[in-house]
Amino acid sequence: MAIKIDPNCYYTKSHEWVRVEGNEAWAGLTDYAQDQLSDIVYVELPEEGDSFKQGEVFATVESVKAASDVYMPLSGEVLEVNEQLSSAPELINQDPYGDGWLIKFTPSDLSELGKLMGPDAYEKFLKEEEEKGGH
């Protein structure tokens, strides 16, 4: 299966994505992450109004294989969580960059985007990961 990469997102080495539109941003798990996790059965999301620094754990995703921490791609304050995921966590598997988003937030420091990878760099990173110990 080819891993999808959204050209409008920035990526972390721990396989989260962030898409910034104006002064709001959305974050979620990448297609690669959901593929590695397999069937996602539960998502623990933060509360609206919670603030996180870049790299802090903001959510936990449980799959049939394992539980995984999800790390904040940019510092910011949570505006909204994806309520659909409480009853349909499989949306992350089906549409990781769309309906499977985790949080909408207000980024507090857009210069942090410089620490993330653009789509091309992320694609290269995935290839290197696979060559290292992959499938």
TIMI-2910 file (N, C-alpha, C, CB; in pm, 1 decimal, decimal comma, always signed):
<rs>
+----------+----------+----------+----------+----------+----------+----------+----------+----------+----------+----------+----------+------+
!      n_x !      n_y !      n_z !     ca_x !     ca_y !     ca_z !      c_x !      c_y !      c_z !     cb_x !     cb_y !     cb_z ! resn !
+----------+----------+----------+----------+----------+----------+----------+----------+----------+----------+----------+----------+------+
!    +83,1 !   -118,5 !     +0,0 !     +0,0 !     +0,0 !     +0,0 !    +88,0 !   +125,4 !     +0,0 !    -94,8 !     -0,5 !   +121,5 !  Met !
!    +55,4 !   +217,3 !    -87,1 !   +132,2 !   +342,4 !    -90,1 !    +83,8 !   +432,3 !    +22,9 !   +118,1 !   +414,6 !   -228,4 !  Ala !
!   +177,7 !   +489,6 !    +92,7 !   +145,2 !   +579,5 !   +202,8 !   +111,7 !   +717,3 !   +146,0 !   +263,1 !   +588,3 !   +304,6 !  Ile !
!     +1,0 !   +772,9 !   +189,8 !    -40,8 !   +904,6 !   +142,2 !    +26,4 !  +1013,9 !   +226,1 !   -195,5 !   +918,6 !   +147,8 !  Lys !
!    +67,6 !  +1119,5 !   +156,8 !   +125,7 !  +1236,0 !   +222,6 !    +48,5 !  +1357,3 !   +172,7 !   +280,8 !  +1249,4 !   +193,6 !  Ile !
!     -5,5 !  +1435,8 !   +264,7 !    -81,5 !  +1555,0 !   +226,3 !    +17,0 !  +1667,4 !   +195,9 !   -181,9 !  +1597,4 !   +339,2 !  Asp !
!    +11,5 !  +1723,6 !    +73,5 !   +108,1 !  +1827,6 !    +35,9 !    +89,7 !  +1957,7 !   +113,6 !    +97,3 !  +1856,0 !   -111,8 !  Pro !
!    -23,5 !  +1974,4 !   +183,4 !    -50,3 !  +2098,3 !   +257,4 !    -11,0 !  +2090,7 !   +403,9 !   -195,9 !  +2133,0 !   +247,4 !  Asn !
!    +53,1 !  +1982,4 !   +443,4 !    +85,0 !  +1962,8 !   +584,7 !   +234,7 !  +1969,7 !   +610,7 !    +30,9 !  +1829,5 !   +632,5 !  Cys !
!   +266,5 !  +1991,2 !   +737,4 !   +402,3 !  +1973,4 !   +789,3 !   +400,2 !  +1849,3 !   +877,4 !   +452,0 !  +2100,7 !   +869,7 !  Tyr !
!   +516,9 !  +1787,5 !   +892,9 !   +522,5 !  +1657,4 !   +959,1 !   +629,2 !  +1651,6 !  +1067,5 !   +548,1 !  +1549,0 !   +857,4 !  Tyr !
!   +602,5 !  +1566,4 !  +1168,4 !   +700,4 !  +1542,4 !  +1274,9 !   +767,1 !  +1406,9 !  +1250,8 !   +632,5 !  +1546,8 !  +1416,4 !  Thr !
!   +879,5 !  +1386,2 !  +1317,6 !   +947,4 !  +1256,4 !  +1307,5 !   +869,6 !  +1147,6 !  +1380,3 !  +1089,5 !  +1265,7 !  +1364,3 !  Lys !
!   +774,7 !  +1188,1 !  +1466,9 !   +691,6 !  +1088,5 !  +1535,9 !   +559,4 !  +1066,8 !  +1462,4 !   +664,6 !  +1132,4 !  +1680,9 !  Ser !
!   +551,0 !  +1115,2 !  +1338,9 !   +440,2 !  +1087,9 !  +1247,2 !   +307,9 !  +1154,9 !  +1284,6 !   +418,9 !   +941,3 !  +1239,2 !  His !
!   +318,0 !  +1280,8 !  +1329,6 !   +199,2 !  +1365,1 !  +1336,6 !   +205,0 !  +1463,9 !  +1220,2 !   +189,9 !  +1440,0 !  +1474,6 !  Glu !
!    +88,3 !  +1512,4 !  +1179,0 !    +83,7 !  +1618,1 !  +1077,5 !    +17,3 !  +1741,7 !  +1137,3 !     +6,8 !  +1570,4 !   +950,0 !  Trp !
!    +49,3 !  +1856,4 !  +1080,6 !    -18,5 !  +1980,9 !  +1116,1 !    -43,6 !  +2058,8 !   +987,6 !    +66,1 !  +2065,6 !  +1218,3 !  Val !
!   -164,5 !  +2116,1 !   +980,0 !   -201,2 !  +2200,3 !   +865,3 !   -243,3 !  +2335,0 !   +922,9 !   -317,4 !  +2134,9 !   +777,2 !  Arg !
!   -174,4 !  +2441,2 !   +882,0 !   -203,0 !  +2574,7 !   +934,0 !   -283,5 !  +2650,7 !   +829,9 !    -71,8 !  +2651,2 !   +969,8 !  Val !
!   -394,2 !  +2708,7 !   +873,9 !   -475,7 !  +2794,2 !   +786,9 !   -503,8 !  +2922,4 !   +864,4 !   -610,5 !  +2722,4 !   +742,5 !  Glu !
!   -440,6 !  +3030,2 !   +824,8 !   -456,4 !  +3156,0 !   +897,4 !   -399,1 !  +3141,6 !  +1037,4 !   -605,1 !  +3198,1 !   +903,7 !  Gly !
!   -480,8 !  +3175,1 !  +1139,5 !   -429,6 !  +3163,4 !  +1276,2 !   -483,5 !  +3039,9 !  +1346,7 !   -465,2 !  +3287,5 !  +1356,3 !  Asn !
!   -528,8 !  +2943,2 !  +1267,3 !   -574,5 !  +2815,8 !  +1323,2 !   -495,4 !  +2702,2 !  +1260,3 !   -727,0 !  +2795,7 !  +1300,1 !  Glu !
!   -491,4 !  +2590,8 !  +1332,9 !   -419,7 !  +2474,9 !  +1280,4 !   -494,6 !  +2348,5 !  +1320,0 !   -273,0 !  +2471,1 !  +1332,4 !  Ala !
!   -479,9 !  +2246,8 !  +1238,8 !   -534,6 !  +2114,6 !  +1266,8 !   -418,5 !  +2018,6 !  +1281,4 !   -632,9 !  +2067,8 !  +1154,6 !  Trp !
!   -435,2 !  +1918,5 !  +1366,0 !   -330,0 !  +1819,1 !  +1384,1 !   -391,4 !  +1680,4 !  +1388,2 !   -249,3 !  +1846,5 !  +1512,8 !  Ala !
!   -312,2 !  +1582,4 !  +1345,5 !   -357,5 !  +1444,5 !  +1348,8 !   -241,1 !  +1349,7 !  +1327,5 !   -465,1 !  +1420,7 !  +1243,8 !  Gly !
!   -276,4 !  +1223,6 !  +1307,4 !   -176,0 !  +1120,5 !  +1281,0 !   -162,4 !  +1101,5 !  +1131,0 !   -213,4 !   +986,4 !  +1350,1 !  Leu !
!    -42,2 !  +1073,0 !  +1086,0 !    -20,3 !  +1054,0 !   +942,8 !    -73,9 !   +918,6 !   +896,8 !   +129,0 !  +1065,8 !   +909,6 !  Thr !
!    -84,1 !   +906,9 !   +766,8 !   -125,3 !   +781,1 !   +705,4 !    -28,8 !   +669,5 !   +746,3 !   -130,9 !   +794,7 !   +551,0 !  Asp !
!   +100,2 !   +702,5 !   +750,3 !   +200,3 !   +603,9 !   +790,8 !   +173,1 !   +555,7 !   +933,9 !   +342,8 !   +663,8 !   +780,2 !  Tyr !
!   +143,1 !   +649,8 !  +1024,4 !   +119,4 !   +614,6 !  +1164,9 !     -2,0 !   +523,8 !  +1178,4 !   +100,1 !   +741,1 !  +1249,8 !  Ala !
!   -112,0 !   +559,9 !  +1110,9 !   -231,4 !   +475,7 !  +1123,6 !   -207,4 !   +338,0 !  +1062,4 !   -352,4 !   +543,0 !  +1056,3 !  Gln !
!   -127,0 !   +333,5 !   +956,4 !    -94,5 !   +206,7 !   +891,5 !    -12,5 !   +117,3 !   +986,2 !    -16,6 !   +232,0 !   +759,8 !  Asp !
!    +82,6 !   +177,7 !  +1056,7 !   +165,5 !   +103,2 !  +1152,2 !    +82,9 !    +54,9 !  +1271,8 !   +282,4 !   +190,7 !  +1201,0 !  Gln !
!     -8,5 !   +139,6 !  +1316,9 !    -89,8 !   +105,4 !  +1433,8 !   -191,5 !     -2,6 !  +1402,0 !   -161,0 !   +228,7 !  +1486,3 !  Leu !
!   -236,6 !     -6,3 !  +1277,1 !   -342,8 !    -96,1 !  +1236,3 !   -476,8 !    -42,7 !  +1288,4 !   -316,1 !   -240,1 !  +1288,2 !  Ser !
!   -571,3 !   -128,3 !  +1324,3 !   -707,4 !    -82,2 !  +1355,6 !   -712,1 !     -4,1 !  +1486,5 !   -803,1 !   -201,3 !  +1363,4 !  Asp !
!   -747,5 !   +123,5 !  +1476,4 !   -756,1 !   +209,5 !  +1594,3 !   -892,4 !   +189,8 !  +1661,3 !   -734,3 !   +359,2 !  +1555,7 !  Ile !
!   -887,5 !   +162,0 !  +1792,1 !  -1011,0 !   +128,6 !  +1864,4 !  -1050,6 !   +233,8 !  +1968,5 !   -995,3 !     -5,5 !  +1932,6 !  Val !
!   -957,7 !   +321,1 !  +2004,9 !   -989,7 !   +420,4 !  +2107,8 !   -895,1 !   +538,4 !  +2096,1 !   -981,4 !   +358,4 !  +2249,2 !  Tyr !
!   -948,1 !   +658,7 !  +2119,3 !   -866,5 !   +779,7 !  +2116,1 !   -896,1 !   +860,6 !  +2241,3 !   -894,0 !   +863,7 !  +1987,3 !  Val !
!   -791,5 !   +899,3 !  +2311,3 !   -807,1 !   +988,6 !  +2426,2 !   -757,1 !  +1125,9 !  +2385,6 !   -730,0 !   +935,1 !  +2551,9 !  Glu !
!   -848,1 !  +1222,7 !  +2382,6 !   -814,9 !  +1357,2 !  +2335,3 !   -810,8 !  +1455,7 !  +2451,8 !   -916,9 !  +1404,1 !  +2229,6 !  Leu !
!   -743,0 !  +1568,7 !  +2432,5 !   -736,2 !  +1667,9 !  +2539,7 !   -868,7 !  +1743,0 !  +2553,6 !   -621,9 !  +1767,0 !  +2513,6 !  Pro !
!   -874,2 !  +1833,6 !  +2648,5 !   -991,6 !  +1920,1 !  +2666,0 !   -971,9 !  +2047,9 !  +2584,7 !  -1014,8 !  +1953,7 !  +2817,3 !  Glu !
!  -1082,4 !  +2107,7 !  +2540,5 !  -1073,5 !  +2238,8 !  +2477,1 !  -1016,8 !  +2336,3 !  +2579,0 !  -1213,1 !  +2286,7 !  +2424,3 !  Glu !
!   -927,6 !  +2422,7 !  +2534,3 !   -866,9 !  +2519,5 !  +2625,5 !   -734,2 !  +2472,2 !  +2682,4 !   -961,4 !  +2549,6 !  +2738,1 !  Gly !
!   -703,1 !  +2341,5 !  +2669,5 !   -572,8 !  +2292,0 !  +2714,5 !   -462,7 !  +2351,2 !  +2626,0 !   -568,4 !  +2135,8 !  +2711,3 !  Asp !
!   -349,1 !  +2379,3 !  +2686,2 !   -234,0 !  +2428,3 !  +2609,2 !   -120,5 !  +2327,7 !  +2617,2 !   -187,0 !  +2566,8 !  +2661,2 !  Ser !
!    -49,4 !  +2314,5 !  +2506,8 !    +62,8 !  +2221,1 !  +2499,5 !   +179,1 !  +2288,7 !  +2430,2 !    +23,1 !  +2091,0 !  +2425,4 !  Phe !
!   +299,3 !  +2247,3 !  +2468,2 !   +418,6 !  +2293,3 !  +2398,4 !   +450,6 !  +2194,4 !  +2286,5 !   +539,4 !  +2308,0 !  +2496,6 !  Lys !
!   +524,3 !  +2241,3 !  +2186,9 !   +566,1 !  +2154,2 !  +2078,0 !   +638,5 !  +2033,2 !  +2136,4 !   +657,1 !  +2230,4 !  +1977,2 !  Gln !
!   +598,5 !  +1913,5 !  +2093,1 !   +664,9 !  +1791,8 !  +2138,0 !   +601,8 !  +1728,3 !  +2260,4 !   +806,8 !  +1820,9 !  +2166,7 !  Gly !
!   +506,9 !  +1796,8 !  +2325,9 !   +439,0 !  +1737,1 !  +2441,2 !   +330,1 !  +1640,7 !  +2394,2 !   +378,1 !  +1847,0 !  +2531,7 !  Glu !
!   +302,9 !  +1539,6 !  +2477,1 !   +195,3 !  +1445,5 !  +2446,3 !    +61,3 !  +1516,1 !  +2465,1 !   +204,3 !  +1318,0 !  +2536,3 !  Val !
!    -24,5 !  +1513,2 !  +2361,9 !   -155,9 !  +1575,6 !  +2376,2 !   -270,3 !  +1475,4 !  +2361,9 !   -171,8 !  +1685,7 !  +2273,8 !  Phe !
!   -240,6 !  +1355,4 !  +2316,4 !   -346,0 !  +1255,9 !  +2298,9 !   -284,6 !  +1116,0 !  +2304,7 !   -421,4 !  +1277,7 !  +2164,2 !  Ala !
!   -371,3 !  +1017,8 !  +2322,1 !   -329,0 !   +877,6 !  +2317,8 !   -422,1 !   +804,1 !  +2222,9 !   -330,3 !   +812,0 !  +2460,9 !  Thr !
!   -362,1 !   +721,5 !  +2140,8 !   -439,1 !   +643,1 !  +2045,0 !   -413,6 !   +496,1 !  +2075,0 !   -400,8 !   +678,9 !  +1896,7 !  Val !
!   -521,7 !   +419,4 !  +2088,2 !   -506,0 !   +276,3 !  +2112,1 !   -553,9 !   +200,5 !  +1990,7 !   -582,9 !   +231,6 !  +2238,4 !  Glu !
!   -471,6 !   +103,4 !  +1952,2 !   -509,8 !    +17,8 !  +1840,0 !   -511,8 !   -125,9 !  +1889,7 !   -411,6 !    +34,6 !  +1718,5 !  Ser !
!   -546,2 !   -217,5 !  +1800,1 !   -544,6 !   -358,1 !  +1838,6 !   -402,9 !   -403,5 !  +1871,9 !   -603,3 !   -444,9 !  +1726,9 !  Val !
!   -301,4 !   -329,4 !  +1824,7 !   -161,6 !   -366,5 !  +1849,0 !   -103,8 !   -303,8 !  +1974,6 !    -77,3 !   -327,3 !  +1731,2 !  Lys !
!   -130,1 !   -173,4 !  +1995,6 !    -59,4 !   -100,6 !  +2101,1 !   -126,1 !    +33,0 !  +2129,2 !    +87,1 !    -78,9 !  +2062,5 !  Ala !
!    -86,1 !    +93,5 !  +2239,9 !   -127,0 !   +231,7 !  +2267,6 !     -9,4 !   +321,2 !  +2231,3 !   -170,0 !   +251,5 !  +2419,0 !  Ala !
!    -39,2 !   +434,2 !  +2171,1 !    +66,2 !   +526,2 !  +2129,3 !    +34,5 !   +666,7 !  +2174,6 !    +84,6 !   +522,6 !  +1977,7 !  Ser !
!   +137,7 !   +735,5 !  +2221,3 !   +123,2 !   +876,5 !  +2252,5 !   +126,2 !   +956,2 !  +2123,0 !   +234,2 !   +923,9 !  +2349,4 !  Asp !
!    +52,6 !  +1066,5 !  +2122,1 !    +51,6 !  +1156,9 !  +2007,5 !   +110,6 !  +1289,6 !  +2055,2 !    -94,5 !  +1175,6 !  +1948,4 !  Val !
!   +208,4 !  +1340,6 !  +1980,9 !   +284,7 !  +1457,6 !  +2022,6 !   +239,9 !  +1582,6 !  +1947,5 !   +434,0 !  +1433,9 !  +2000,9 !  Tyr !
!   +238,2 !  +1692,7 !  +2018,4 !   +194,5 !  +1821,1 !  +1963,0 !   +295,2 !  +1869,2 !  +1858,4 !   +177,9 !  +1927,1 !  +2075,7 !  Met !
!   +250,1 !  +1889,7 !  +1733,4 !   +344,3 !  +1933,4 !  +1629,7 !   +389,1 !  +2079,0 !  +1646,6 !   +281,2 !  +1915,9 !  +1493,1 !  Pro !
!   +302,9 !  +2162,5 !  +1703,3 !   +334,7 !  +2303,4 !  +1729,2 !   +275,0 !  +2340,5 !  +1864,4 !   +279,7 !  +2397,4 !  +1615,0 !  Leu !
!   +339,1 !  +2430,9 !  +1936,5 !   +280,7 !  +2479,0 !  +2061,9 !   +149,2 !  +2550,7 !  +2033,0 !   +379,2 !  +2573,6 !  +2136,3 !  Ser !
!    +54,3 !  +2537,3 !  +2126,3 !    -70,7 !  +2609,0 !  +2106,5 !   -178,2 !  +2567,6 !  +2203,7 !   -119,3 !  +2589,0 !  +1967,7 !  Gly !
!   -295,0 !  +2630,0 !  +2185,3 !   -409,9 !  +2605,0 !  +2270,8 !   -519,4 !  +2535,7 !  +2190,9 !   -462,1 !  +2736,3 !  +2332,2 !  Glu !
!   -575,2 !  +2429,8 !  +2249,6 !   -678,1 !  +2350,1 !  +2182,5 !   -808,2 !  +2430,3 !  +2171,6 !   -702,7 !  +2217,1 !  +2258,9 !  Val !
!   -858,4 !  +2444,0 !  +2048,4 !   -985,9 !  +2511,4 !  +2023,7 !  -1100,1 !  +2410,8 !  +2017,8 !   -979,7 !  +2592,1 !  +1893,4 !  Leu !
!  -1069,6 !  +2294,5 !  +1960,5 !  -1175,5 !  +2197,4 !  +1934,0 !  -1112,1 !  +2059,3 !  +1925,2 !  -1253,5 !  +2232,2 !  +1802,7 !  Glu !
!  -1184,8 !  +1958,4 !  +1973,1 !  -1139,2 !  +1820,7 !  +1952,8 !  -1239,7 !  +1753,1 !  +1861,0 !  -1124,6 !  +1742,7 !  +2089,7 !  Val !
!  -1195,0 !  +1652,9 !  +1790,5 !  -1280,8 !  +1582,9 !  +1695,1 !  -1370,5 !  +1484,1 !  +1770,6 !  -1195,3 !  +1509,1 !  +1587,1 !  Asn !
!  -1491,3 !  +1530,1 !  +1804,3 !  -1584,6 !  +1450,3 !  +1884,8 !  -1624,0 !  +1319,5 !  +1814,9 !  -1710,0 !  +1532,2 !  +1915,5 !  Glu !
!  -1621,4 !  +1320,6 !  +1681,9 !  -1660,8 !  +1200,0 !  +1607,3 !  -1575,2 !  +1078,7 !  +1644,9 !  -1650,2 !  +1225,7 !  +1456,5 !  Gln !
!  -1450,2 !  +1105,2 !  +1685,9 !  -1356,9 !   +995,1 !  +1710,9 !  -1395,6 !   +912,4 !  +1833,5 !  -1216,4 !  +1049,6 !  +1728,6 !  Leu !
!  -1475,4 !   +970,7 !  +1925,8 !  -1511,5 !   +892,5 !  +2044,0 !  -1599,9 !   +774,2 !  +2004,8 !  -1583,6 !   +981,2 !  +2147,7 !  Ser !
!  -1684,6 !   +793,7 !  +1904,8 !  -1768,4 !   +681,9 !  +1860,9 !  -1715,8 !   +614,5 !  +1734,3 !  -1909,7 !   +730,1 !  +1837,3 !  Ser !
!  -1626,5 !   +682,8 !  +1662,0 !  -1575,2 !   +626,4 !  +1535,7 !  -1424,9 !   +649,3 !  +1522,1 !  -1648,6 !   +688,5 !  +1415,1 !  Ala !
!  -1344,1 !   +585,9 !  +1612,5 !  -1198,9 !   +607,0 !  +1604,6 !  -1138,5 !   +558,1 !  +1473,3 !  -1130,8 !   +537,2 !  +1719,8 !  Pro !
!  -1210,3 !   +469,6 !  +1404,4 !  -1158,8 !   +416,1 !  +1276,6 !  -1148,6 !   +523,5 !  +1168,9 !  -1248,7 !   +302,9 !  +1226,8 !  Glu !
!  -1208,2 !   +640,6 !  +1191,0 !  -1192,2 !   +751,2 !  +1094,5 !  -1045,1 !   +784,8 !  +1074,5 !  -1268,7 !   +876,7 !  +1142,3 !  Leu !
!   -964,7 !   +765,1 !  +1178,5 !   -820,6 !   +791,8 !  +1165,8 !   -759,8 !   +696,9 !  +1063,1 !   -748,5 !   +776,5 !  +1303,4 !  Ile !
!   -804,6 !   +570,9 !  +1064,9 !   -754,6 !   +474,6 !   +965,8 !   -805,8 !   +509,2 !   +826,4 !   -796,8 !   +331,1 !  +1003,5 !  Asn !
!   -931,1 !   +550,3 !   +818,8 !   -993,7 !   +569,7 !   +687,8 !   -952,6 !   +699,0 !   +620,4 !  -1142,5 !   +566,6 !   +701,6 !  Gln !
!   -935,9 !   +806,1 !   +699,3 !   -913,3 !   +938,1 !   +640,7 !   -826,1 !  +1021,3 !   +735,1 !  -1048,5 !  +1010,2 !   +612,5 !  Asp !
!   -697,3 !   +983,4 !   +750,1 !   -613,9 !  +1047,6 !   +852,4 !   -596,5 !  +1198,5 !   +835,8 !   -479,8 !   +984,1 !   +852,7 !  Pro !
!   -600,9 !  +1248,6 !   +710,8 !   -579,9 !  +1392,5 !   +688,7 !   -711,4 !  +1469,5 !   +677,1 !   -497,2 !  +1414,1 !   +562,7 !  Tyr !
!   -823,0 !  +1396,1 !   +680,0 !   -954,1 !  +1460,0 !   +664,9 !  -1037,1 !  +1440,4 !   +790,1 !  -1028,6 !  +1403,9 !   +542,9 !  Gly !
!  -1137,3 !  +1351,8 !   +780,3 !  -1229,3 !  +1329,6 !   +892,0 !  -1160,5 !  +1274,2 !  +1016,1 !  -1338,7 !  +1235,6 !   +849,8 !  Asp !
!  -1040,8 !  +1221,0 !  +1000,0 !   -969,9 !  +1162,3 !  +1113,5 !   -880,1 !  +1258,4 !  +1189,3 !   -888,6 !  +1048,9 !  +1066,6 !  Gly !
!   -897,6 !  +1389,2 !  +1167,6 !   -816,4 !  +1487,3 !  +1242,5 !   -842,0 !  +1470,6 !  +1391,7 !   -849,0 !  +1634,0 !  +1197,5 !  Trp !
!   -745,0 !  +1510,7 !  +1473,7 !   -758,5 !  +1495,6 !  +1619,1 !   -800,4 !  +1625,7 !  +1686,7 !   -627,4 !  +1446,8 !  +1679,0 !  Leu !
!   -724,0 !  +1732,9 !  +1662,2 !   -755,8 !  +1859,8 !  +1727,1 !   -740,9 !  +1976,5 !  +1630,6 !   -666,4 !  +1881,0 !  +1848,7 !  Ile !
!   -816,8 !  +2082,6 !  +1661,5 !   -799,3 !  +2212,2 !  +1597,4 !   -744,0 !  +2301,4 !  +1707,6 !   -936,0 !  +2269,5 !  +1534,1 !  Lys !
!   -642,0 !  +2380,6 !  +1677,7 !   -580,4 !  +2460,8 !  +1783,1 !   -527,8 !  +2593,6 !  +1729,3 !   -467,0 !  +2382,8 !  +1849,0 !  Phe !
!   -499,3 !  +2684,1 !  +1822,3 !   -438,7 !  +2812,2 !  +1788,4 !   -288,7 !  +2799,8 !  +1812,7 !   -501,0 !  +2929,8 !  +1872,4 !  Thr !
!   -206,9 !  +2799,1 !  +1706,1 !    -62,5 !  +2788,6 !  +1727,8 !     -9,3 !  +2915,9 !  +1792,9 !    +10,8 !  +2761,9 !  +1594,5 !  Pro !
!    +82,1 !  +2900,1 !  +1887,9 !   +134,6 !  +3017,7 !  +1957,9 !   +267,1 !  +3065,6 !  +1899,4 !   +152,4 !  +2986,7 !  +2105,5 !  Ser !
!   +333,2 !  +2983,7 !  +1817,9 !   +462,9 !  +3024,5 !  +1763,2 !   +486,2 !  +2956,4 !  +1628,3 !   +577,9 !  +2990,0 !  +1862,1 !  Asp !
!   +448,8 !  +3025,8 !  +1521,2 !   +460,1 !  +2964,1 !  +1388,3 !   +604,1 !  +2943,6 !  +1344,5 !   +388,8 !  +3048,8 !  +1286,1 !  Leu !
!   +700,8 !  +3007,4 !  +1411,8 !   +840,2 !  +2983,0 !  +1374,7 !   +877,7 !  +2836,7 !  +1402,5 !   +934,6 !  +3079,0 !  +1452,2 !  Ser !
!   +799,6 !  +2768,8 !  +1488,4 !   +826,8 !  +2627,1 !  +1516,7 !   +807,6 !  +2538,3 !  +1393,9 !   +736,5 !  +2578,4 !  +1629,2 !  Glu !
!   +736,6 !  +2588,5 !  +1292,8 !   +722,6 !  +2511,0 !  +1168,3 !   +859,7 !  +2477,4 !  +1111,0 !   +639,1 !  +2589,2 !  +1063,9 !  Leu !
!   +959,3 !  +2561,6 !  +1140,1 !  +1094,3 !  +2538,4 !  +1091,5 !  +1156,9 !  +2410,0 !  +1143,9 !  +1180,5 !  +2653,5 !  +1128,1 !  Gly !
!  +1102,2 !  +2356,8 !  +1254,5 !  +1154,6 !  +2231,4 !  +1310,6 !  +1085,6 !  +2110,2 !  +1250,3 !  +1137,8 !  +2229,9 !  +1462,5 !  Lys !
!   +983,7 !  +2133,5 !  +1168,6 !   +908,0 !  +2022,4 !  +1110,0 !   +951,6 !  +1997,8 !   +966,5 !   +756,9 !  +2050,9 !  +1115,3 !  Leu !
!   +903,6 !  +1887,4 !   +910,7 !   +936,8 !  +1852,1 !   +772,2 !   +822,0 !  +1889,6 !   +680,0 !   +968,4 !  +1701,2 !   +759,8 !  Met !
!   +855,2 !  +1939,1 !   +564,3 !   +754,8 !  +1956,2 !   +460,0 !   +724,9 !  +1820,4 !   +397,7 !   +802,7 !  +2057,6 !   +351,9 !  Gly !
!   +629,1 !  +1814,1 !   +304,5 !   +589,5 !  +1684,6 !   +245,8 !   +705,1 !  +1609,1 !   +179,3 !   +480,1 !  +1706,8 !   +143,7 !  Pro !
!   +792,3 !  +1679,4 !   +107,7 !   +902,1 !  +1610,4 !    +38,5 !  +1002,0 !  +1552,2 !   +138,1 !   +974,0 !  +1706,6 !    -57,6 !  Asp !
!  +1033,9 !  +1632,1 !   +239,8 !  +1128,3 !  +1585,5 !   +341,4 !  +1069,2 !  +1466,8 !   +418,5 !  +1164,5 !  +1700,7 !   +438,8 !  Ala !
!   +938,2 !  +1471,6 !   +443,6 !   +873,9 !  +1362,6 !   +517,6 !   +875,5 !  +1233,5 !   +435,1 !   +728,4 !  +1400,6 !   +554,7 !  Tyr !
!   +850,0 !  +1247,4 !   +306,3 !   +852,9 !  +1130,3 !   +217,9 !   +992,1 !  +1066,1 !   +219,2 !   +813,3 !  +1170,3 !    +73,1 !  Glu !
!  +1094,8 !  +1149,5 !   +214,6 !  +1232,3 !  +1101,8 !   +219,2 !  +1260,0 !  +1032,6 !   +354,0 !  +1331,0 !  +1219,3 !   +196,6 !  Lys !
!  +1212,8 !  +1094,8 !   +461,8 !  +1228,0 !  +1039,9 !   +596,6 !  +1164,0 !   +900,3 !   +605,1 !  +1164,3 !  +1135,1 !   +701,4 !  Phe !
!  +1044,8 !   +883,9 !   +547,7 !   +977,0 !   +753,0 !   +550,6 !  +1057,9 !   +648,0 !   +474,5 !   +834,9 !   +764,0 !   +490,2 !  Leu !
!  +1113,5 !   +687,7 !   +360,7 !  +1194,8 !   +592,9 !   +282,0 !  +1315,7 !   +547,8 !   +364,7 !  +1242,1 !   +658,0 !   +147,2 !  Lys !
!  +1378,5 !   +643,7 !   +431,8 !  +1496,2 !   +609,9 !   +514,6 !  +1456,9 !   +517,3 !   +629,7 !  +1562,3 !   +738,8 !   +570,8 !  Glu !
!  +1340,8 !   +544,6 !   +692,6 !  +1290,9 !   +460,6 !   +801,3 !  +1273,0 !   +316,3 !   +753,1 !  +1157,4 !   +516,1 !   +855,9 !  Glu !
!  +1213,6 !   +304,6 !   +635,1 !  +1186,4 !   +171,6 !   +581,8 !  +1314,1 !    +97,7 !   +549,2 !  +1099,7 !   +180,9 !   +458,4 !  Glu !
!  +1410,8 !   +171,4 !   +496,4 !  +1539,6 !   +106,5 !   +464,6 !  +1611,0 !    +61,0 !   +590,5 !  +1630,1 !   +202,0 !   +385,7 !  Glu !
!  +1594,5 !   +137,8 !   +699,4 !  +1660,7 !   +105,7 !   +824,8 !  +1612,1 !    -25,5 !   +883,3 !  +1639,5 !   +216,4 !   +924,1 !  Lys !
!  +1478,7 !    -32,2 !   +904,8 !  +1433,8 !   -153,2 !   +970,5 !  +1299,4 !   -197,5 !   +925,0 !  +1431,9 !   -134,6 !  +1115,7 !  Gly !
!  +1258,7 !   -142,2 !   +814,4 !  +1120,2 !   -148,5 !   +770,7 !  +1063,6 !   -284,1 !   +741,0 !  +1105,6 !    -69,2 !   +654,6 !  Gly !
!   +972,2 !   -282,5 !   +649,9 !   +885,5 !   -399,1 !   +624,7 !   +932,9 !   -474,9 !   +505,1 !   +740,4 !   -356,9 !   +604,5 !  His !
+----------+----------+----------+----------+----------+----------+----------+----------+----------+----------+----------+----------+------+
</rs>
